Amino acid sequence: ISDAVDGFLANRFGMTTEIGAYLDPLADKVLLVSIYVALGITNNAPRWLVILVVSRDLMIVGAVILSWLVGKP
């Protein structure tokens, strides 16, 4: 909910920045990965699911970095 409110306020009052456009999705990914890792450590989620989610997010971030390196974002 706080992420949606933050996005609404930023758009409504013109408070968007280029760095914020990159950091917001990155923060969402870090939050999601940390939740799955915590659930995996406490054995509340199966390890295969934790590995799947973390590796998927690592591949997405890696693909974005690779696209920047080759100049085709």
Secondary structure, 3 states (H helix, E strand, C coil): CHHHHHHHHHHHCCCCCHHHHHHHHHHHHHHHHHHHHHHHHCCCCCHHHHHHHHHHHHHHHHHHHHHHHCCCC
